[in-house]
Amino acid sequence: MTTTRDLTDKDIAIIKARALRGDKYAEIASDYRLNQGRVADIKFGRIRPDIGPAKLDATHSGGADLHSEACHES
């Protein structure tokens, strides 16, 4: 199983965007081999609150086809 320390900033941004979009935690967790609780922690900013959600297209379901960089909040 992956830990959140293994995730890149880009991964965190994508996970956050997918969770905010309403994708099921189980699907996101499966894609990144995470616990669903970690997906919730990322979504609500308990893990890496400094990273904003990525901009996803309507069909985005994983990390490979991201079209733009993650938004970083200061």
HUSULKA-V970464 format. One line per field, one symbol per residue. ss: DSSP state (h for helix, s for strand, l for the rest). psi: psi as a letter, one per 40 degrees, with the letter a starting at -180 (. if undefined). Layout:
# HUSULKA-V970464
ss: ???
psi: ???
This chain:
# HUSULKA-V970464
ss: lllhhhllhhhhhhhhhhhhhlllhhhhhhhhlllhhhhhhhhlllllllsllllllllllllllllllllsll
psi: iiiddeiidddddddddddddeihdddddddefiiddddddddeedhfeehiiihiideheaedfheiiihhi.
